[in-house]
Amino acid sequence: MLSKSNLNNGDIKNQSLNLIVTKFLINPKGKIHGRHWLTCAGIALGVFALLTVSSVMNGFDKDMRQRIIGTRAEIRIDIPASNSLSNYESLIDRLNKLPYIKASTPVIRNELMLVNGSNMAATVSFGIDLNKQRAVSPILLPIKLGLLKEPSHQWLQGLVTKEIRTKDFEDKGIIIGADLAQSIYASVGDTLKLVSPLGSIPTPLGLLPRTQSVRVVGIFIAGMPEYDRLYSYIPLSVGQYFSSYQGQIDHIDIKTNNPKQLYKMTKNLQKAFPQYRVENWSSFDTSLYNAMHFEKYLMMVILGLMFILSSFNMSGNIFKTIIQKRKTIGIMKTIGFRDTELMSVFMKQGLIIGSAGILFGILLSLFLLLIQSYFSLIRLPVGNMPSLILPVDIRLKDYLIVPLISLFITWLSIYIPARSAKRINPIKLIREII
């Protein structure tokens, strides 16, 4: 057991080390050295940039997810080895009995040409059951007044015309996107012609394309210019006509009770229905989804490298302190301080500066992101649509991972120069002083 005198000596030595750390941090005027402030500011700026960019990219990801889900669906089921899905009514009944499924609807997808007089445009037409589709996707419901005032809805999505009667839609009606309607100069009540670009009707003169006259019964805004320019909705029977189906469909769109658990629910559905292919919204537009995630990771890598470069300033700061305090270090070694104790002085000094910078970066990013979340100060122009509020999604995971990684990088940048204090020879240094 250690004696009382040994314990007192240890306490005195620890107090001495803490006093030396404080002395190394401040200048003779009693203020913190300017270079320490610069190092702290560099670390704070790096942490601030990482957290802010991550939260904004998360916001864009969430925003895009809501737009795609609102236009299409949360989950899709089809058969990978076949072009069509038969006996879909029984499958829909089984799906609707599951506790985590809110609604499901049959869909047929066709790539057609839409003609209005001399104006023509390509369209992706979805053959749907209107009543069931409304339960899955809000795009076929009238836009609610004041929707843009809600923090979770920063875009217009839905019908810009009055609510559509099922009877009018089933009687060869069509619902088209706003940009698509503008491109062919179509409005509600106009009669258009849908044309299949491929010949499928055999005649003595060869294969002729399928055509169908339809009447515009509604115009929608999807919140994404690409969808507004391409998408249209037609009755399920018309979609089956263009696909040459006899009661089949292409896939089933599904809405769940908890959109935040889509990945888990997708796996559960795949296990429950192994003969089918189950995909969530991220597979609907893979190029867009992959581009967004690649952009996010690339941005984080670039900012991470910038933070590593800023940590070099910490290493240089510690090296400079060691050079300037060589005499003090030599005296400390002479009176019995061990190398590990000398290293702890510079480790504490660096960790104090680094921790202060990390904490300041966290608080600054959190403060500015909360201001943007509540007051929506920054807006972005989006083509002909209303300006988009810069989306922000603050996640606890980011505020745990980024500071921990930053603290580890800071520790490395301190440890390497702190080891150089071991190489100082006190005898040689005292001779130089004498």
C-alpha positions in Angstrom: 0.0 0.0 0.0 1.2 3.5 -0.9 2.3 5.7 2.0 0.6 9.0 2.7 3.7 10.9 1.6 3.7 9.1 -1.7 0.0 10.0 -2.3 0.8 13.6 -1.4 3.7 13.7 -3.8 1.5 12.3 -6.6 -1.1 14.9 -6.0 1.5 17.7 -6.0 3.0 16.4 -9.2 -0.5 16.3 -10.9 -1.2 19.8 -9.7 2.2 20.9 -11.1 1.4 19.3 -14.5 -2.0 21.0 -14.6 -0.3 24.3 -13.8 2.2 23.8 -16.6 -0.6 23.0 -19.1 -2.3 26.2 -18.1 1.0 28.1 -18.4 1.6 26.7 -21.9 -1.9 27.8 -23.0 -1.6 31.4 -22.0 0.9 34.1 -22.9 2.8 36.3 -20.4 -0.1 38.8 -20.5 -2.5 36.2 -19.1 -4.4 35.6 -22.3 -4.7 32.5 -24.5 -2.1 32.5 -27.3 -3.4 33.7 -30.7 -2.2 30.5 -32.4 -4.3 28.4 -30.0 -7.4 30.4 -31.1 -6.6 29.8 -34.7 -6.2 26.1 -34.2 -9.4 26.0 -32.2 -11.2 27.9 -35.0 -9.9 25.6 -37.7 -11.2 22.5 -35.8 -14.5 24.2 -35.1 -14.9 25.2 -38.8 -14.2 21.6 -39.9 -16.7 20.1 -37.5 -19.3 22.8 -38.4 -18.9 22.1 -42.1 -19.2 18.3 -41.7 -22.3 18.5 -39.5 -24.0 21.2 -41.6 -23.4 19.6 -44.9 -24.5 16.2 -43.6 -27.7 17.7 -42.2 -28.5 19.5 -45.4 -27.8 16.4 -47.5 -30.0 14.4 -45.2 -32.7 17.0 -45.7 -32.5 16.7 -49.5 -32.6 12.9 -49.2 -35.7 13.1 -47.0 -37.3 15.7 -49.3 -36.7 13.6 -52.4 -38.0 10.5 -50.7 -41.3 12.2 -49.8 -41.7 13.5 -53.4 -41.1 10.1 -54.9 -43.3 8.3 -52.4 -46.1 10.9 -52.9 -46.0 10.4 -56.7 -45.4 6.6 -56.9 -45.5 4.5 -53.7 -43.5 3.3 -50.8 -43.1 -0.3 -51.8 -43.7 -2.2 -55.1 -44.3 -5.9 -55.7 -43.9 -7.7 -59.0 -42.6 -10.9 -60.6 -39.0 -10.6 -61.8 -39.1 -13.5 -64.3 -42.4 -12.4 -65.9 -43.8 -9.3 -67.6 -47.2 -9.6 -65.9 -48.8 -10.5 -62.6 -52.0 -12.5 -62.7 -54.5 -13.3 -60.0 -53.5 -10.0 -58.3 -56.8 -9.6 -56.5 -56.0 -12.4 -54.1 -52.5 -11.0 -53.5 -53.9 -7.6 -52.7 -56.3 -9.1 -50.3 -53.5 -10.9 -48.5 -51.4 -7.8 -48.4 -54.2 -5.7 -47.0 -54.6 -8.1 -44.1 -51.1 -7.5 -42.9 -51.0 -5.2 -39.9 -48.3 -2.9 -41.3 -49.9 -2.4 -44.7 -52.3 0.5 -45.1 -53.3 0.1 -48.7 -52.3 -1.5 -52.0 -53.3 -1.0 -55.6 -52.7 -2.6 -59.0 -50.6 -0.7 -61.6 -49.8 -1.2 -65.3 -47.0 0.8 -66.8 -46.9 1.8 -70.5 -44.6 4.1 -72.5 -46.9 5.9 -75.0 -47.3 9.0 -77.2 -49.8 11.6 -76.3 -51.2 13.6 -79.2 -53.3 16.8 -79.2 -53.8 18.0 -82.7 -50.4 18.8 -84.1 -48.7 18.7 -80.7 -47.2 15.4 -79.5 -45.2 14.3 -76.4 -43.9 11.1 -74.9 -45.6 10.0 -71.7 -45.2 7.2 -69.1 -48.9 6.2 -68.5 -49.9 4.3 -65.4 -53.0 2.2 -65.6 -54.6 2.4 -62.2 -57.7 1.9 -60.1 -58.5 5.5 -59.1 -60.1 4.8 -55.7 -57.3 2.4 -54.6 -54.6 4.6 -56.0 -55.8 7.6 -53.9 -55.2 5.6 -50.8 -51.6 4.9 -51.8 -50.5 8.2 -53.5 -51.7 11.7 -52.6 -50.9 13.0 -56.1 -54.5 12.3 -57.3 -56.0 14.2 -54.4 -56.7 18.0 -54.6 -53.9 20.2 -53.2 -54.7 21.4 -49.7 -54.8 25.1 -49.0 -51.9 26.2 -46.8 -49.9 23.1 -47.5 -46.7 25.0 -48.0 -46.9 26.5 -44.5 -46.4 23.1 -43.0 -42.7 22.3 -42.2 -43.0 18.8 -43.6 -44.5 19.9 -46.9 -42.3 22.4 -48.8 -43.7 21.7 -52.2 -47.0 21.5 -54.0 -48.2 17.9 -54.8 -51.6 16.9 -56.0 -54.4 17.9 -58.4 -54.5 21.5 -59.5 -58.0 20.9 -60.8 -61.1 19.9 -58.9 -61.6 16.4 -57.5 -62.1 13.8 -60.1 -65.2 11.6 -60.1 -64.5 7.9 -60.5 -67.1 7.6 -63.2 -65.5 10.3 -65.4 -62.1 8.8 -65.0 -63.2 5.2 -65.8 -64.9 6.5 -69.0 -61.6 6.7 -70.9 -60.3 9.6 -68.8 -56.7 10.7 -68.4 -54.9 12.7 -65.7 -51.7 14.4 -66.9 -48.8 16.3 -65.4 -48.8 20.1 -65.5 -45.7 20.4 -67.6 -47.0 17.7 -70.0 -50.3 19.5 -70.4 -48.4 22.7 -71.1 -46.2 21.1 -73.7 -49.1 19.8 -75.8 -51.4 22.8 -74.9 -54.0 20.5 -73.3 -56.6 21.5 -70.6 -59.4 19.7 -68.7 -62.1 18.6 -71.1 -59.8 18.2 -74.2 -59.9 15.0 -76.1 -56.4 13.5 -76.8 -55.1 10.5 -78.5 -52.9 7.9 -76.9 -50.7 6.0 -79.3 -48.4 3.0 -78.7 -45.1 3.6 -80.5 -44.8 -0.1 -81.4 -47.1 -1.9 -83.7 -49.0 -4.8 -82.1 -52.3 -5.1 -84.0 -51.9 -7.5 -87.0 -53.5 -6.3 -90.3 -53.0 -7.2 -94.0 -50.8 -4.2 -94.2 -48.6 -5.2 -91.3 -48.6 -4.4 -87.5 -50.4 -1.2 -86.6 -49.9 0.7 -83.3 -52.7 0.6 -80.7 -54.5 3.9 -80.3 -57.1 5.2 -77.8 -59.0 8.5 -77.5 -59.0 9.8 -74.0 -60.4 12.9 -72.3 -58.5 15.0 -69.9 -60.2 14.9 -66.5 -57.5 16.3 -64.3 -54.0 17.9 -64.1 -51.6 17.3 -61.3 -48.3 18.6 -59.9 -45.8 16.0 -58.7 -43.3 18.3 -57.0 -40.6 17.0 -59.4 -40.3 18.6 -62.9 -39.4 15.3 -64.5 -42.5 13.6 -63.3 -44.7 16.6 -64.3 -43.3 16.4 -67.8 -43.6 12.6 -68.3 -46.3 11.0 -66.1 -50.0 10.4 -66.8 -52.7 8.2 -65.3 -55.3 6.2 -67.3 -57.9 3.6 -66.2 -56.7 0.1 -65.6 -58.7 -1.2 -68.5 -57.0 1.2 -70.9 -53.6 0.2 -69.6 -54.4 -3.5 -70.1 -55.5 -2.7 -73.7 -52.1 -1.1 -74.5 -50.2 -3.9 -72.8 -52.3 -6.6 -74.5 -53.2 -8.0 -71.0 -56.2 -10.2 -70.2 -56.7 -9.4 -66.6 -53.0 -9.1 -65.7 -51.1 -6.2 -64.3 -47.4 -5.2 -64.0 -47.0 -4.6 -60.3 -48.7 -3.7 -57.0 -48.0 -0.4 -55.3 -48.1 -0.4 -51.4 -48.5 2.2 -48.7 -47.4 1.2 -45.2 -48.4 2.5 -41.7 -44.8 3.6 -40.9 -42.7 5.1 -43.8 -39.7 5.3 -41.5 -39.5 1.5 -41.3 -39.6 0.9 -45.1 -36.4 -1.1 -45.3 -37.5 -3.4 -42.5 -41.0 -3.8 -44.0 -39.5 -4.6 -47.4 -37.5 -7.4 -45.9 -40.5 -8.7 -44.1 -42.6 -8.7 -47.2 -39.8 -10.5 -49.2 -39.8 -13.2 -46.6 -43.6 -13.5 -46.6 -43.8 -13.6 -50.4 -40.5 -15.1 -51.6 -41.9 -15.9 -55.1 -42.3 -12.1 -55.8 -39.8 -9.3 -56.0 -40.3 -6.6 -53.3 -38.6 -3.2 -53.8 -38.9 0.1 -51.9 -38.9 3.6 -53.3 -35.1 3.7 -53.7 -35.4 1.3 -56.6 -38.0 3.3 -58.5 -35.4 5.9 -59.7 -32.1 4.2 -59.0 -30.0 6.7 -61.0 -31.3 9.6 -58.9 -31.0 7.8 -55.6 -27.5 6.6 -56.3 -26.4 10.1 -57.5 -27.7 11.7 -54.3 -25.9 9.2 -52.1 -22.7 9.4 -54.1 -22.8 13.2 -53.9 -23.3 13.0 -50.1 -20.5 10.6 -49.5 -18.2 12.5 -51.9 -18.9 15.7 -50.1 -18.2 14.1 -46.7 -14.9 12.7 -47.9 -13.8 16.1 -49.2 -14.8 17.8 -46.0 -13.1 15.1 -44.0 -9.9 15.6 -45.9 -10.2 19.3 -45.2 -10.6 18.6 -41.5 -7.5 16.4 -41.6 -5.5 19.2 -43.2 -6.7 21.6 -40.5 -5.5 19.1 -37.9 -2.0 19.6 -39.2 -2.3 23.1 -37.7 -2.7 21.4 -34.3 0.5 19.3 -34.9 2.4 22.4 -35.9 1.1 24.2 -32.8 2.3 21.5 -30.5 5.7 21.3 -32.2 6.1 25.1 -31.8 5.1 24.9 -28.1 7.7 22.1 -27.6 10.5 24.2 -29.3 9.6 27.3 -27.3 9.4 25.5 -24.0 12.6 23.4 -24.4 14.2 24.9 -21.4 11.1 24.2 -19.2 11.0 20.6 -20.5 14.7 20.1 -19.8 14.3 21.4 -16.2 11.2 19.2 -15.7 13.2 16.1 -16.8 16.1 17.1 -14.5 13.9 17.3 -11.4 12.3 13.9 -12.1 9.4 14.2 -14.4 9.0 11.1 -16.6 8.6 11.2 -20.4 5.0 10.0 -20.1 4.2 12.8 -17.8 5.8 15.3 -20.2 3.7 13.8 -23.0 0.6 14.2 -20.9 1.2 17.9 -20.7 1.0 18.4 -24.4 -1.8 15.8 -24.8 -3.9 17.8 -22.3 -3.1 21.0 -24.0 -4.0 19.7 -27.4 -7.2 18.0 -26.2 -8.3 21.1 -24.4 -7.9 23.1 -27.7 -9.4 20.3 -29.8 -12.4 19.6 -27.5 -13.2 23.3 -27.4 -13.1 23.6 -31.2 -15.3 20.5 -31.6 -17.8 21.7 -29.0 -18.0 25.2 -30.6 -18.5 23.6 -34.1 -21.3 21.4 -32.7 -23.1 24.3 -31.1 -22.6 26.7 -34.1 -24.0 24.1 -36.6 -26.9 23.2 -34.3 -27.8 26.8 -33.8 -27.8 27.7 -37.5 -29.6 24.5 -38.5 -32.3 25.1 -36.0 -32.8 28.7 -37.2 -33.2 27.3 -40.7 -35.6 24.7 -39.6 -37.9 27.1 -37.7 -37.6 30.3 -39.8 -36.7 29.0 -43.3 -34.4 31.8 -44.1 -32.7 30.2 -47.1 -34.7 29.4 -50.1 -33.7 27.8 -53.4 -35.3 28.5 -56.9 -36.6 25.4 -58.6 -37.5 26.1 -62.2 -41.1 27.3 -62.7 -42.1 25.9 -59.3 -42.3 27.7 -55.9 -38.9 28.3 -54.3 -37.7 25.4 -52.2 -36.9 25.9 -48.5 -33.4 24.6 -47.9 -34.2 21.2 -46.3 -32.5 20.3 -43.0 -32.7 17.0 -41.2 -30.7 16.9 -37.9 -29.8 13.4 -36.9 -28.4 12.3 -33.6 -26.2 9.7 -35.3 -24.3 12.4 -37.2 -23.8 14.4 -34.0 -22.3 11.4 -32.3 -20.1 10.0 -35.2 -18.6 13.3 -36.4 -17.4 14.5 -33.0 -16.0 11.1 -32.1 -14.0 10.8 -35.4 -12.9 14.5 -35.1 -11.7 13.8 -31.5 -9.7 10.7 -32.7 -8.1 12.7 -35.6 -7.3 15.5 -33.1 -5.7 12.9 -30.7 -3.5 11.6 -33.5 -2.4 15.1 -34.5 -1.4 15.7 -30.9 0.2 12.3 -30.1 2.8 12.4 -32.9 4.4 15.8 -32.0 4.0 15.1 -28.2 6.4 12.1 -28.6 9.1 14.4 -29.8 9.4 15.8 -26.2 11.0 12.5 -25.2 14.0 13.3 -27.5 15.0 16.4 -25.5 18.3 15.7 -23.7 18.2 17.7 -20.4 22.0 17.5 -19.8 22.8 18.8 -23.3 20.2 21.5 -22.9 21.6 22.7 -19.5 25.1 22.9 -21.0 23.7 25.1 -23.8 22.0 27.3 -21.2 25.3 27.6 -19.2 
